[in-house]
Amino acid sequence: LDGSAVSCALMHAKGNFSFARNSVCQFLRLPYGESERFALYVFLPNEKGSKGLCDLESSWQEPEFMRQLCFDAAESKQGSVYLPRFRVEQAIKLDQLLQRTG
C-alpha cells in the first residue's frame, strides 16, 4: 500500500466486460468459461492507499451499493484487462459427508 511497484506475472483477457464506475470505485466483471455462468468480480478503489480500501469496505455495508454498481450502472465495454496471475484452491474433507450418504 506504499505505492511502490512490484514485478509479477500477469494474466490477460480481451473482450467485452461489464464495467461501472462510481465515486468510490471501479467495478469489472470477468466471466469464466464458455457459459459465463461464473465470474470474477474486481473492485478497484478510486483513491490509492488504505483510505480507498476503507471507503470501499464501508460502502459494501450499504444495502443498495452492490446492486447499483454491479447491475444498474454496469455497461458492456470492450477492452483489454491485465491482472496479477493468481490461483484459487480449496480443500474439502469429504469423509464425513460420504459416510453419511452411505
Secondary structure, DSSP 8 states (H G I E B T S, - for coil): ---------EEEEEEEEEEEE-SSEEEEEEEESSS--EEEEEEEESS-HHHHHHHHHHHTTSTTHHHIIIIIS-EEEEEEEEEE----------HHHHHHH-
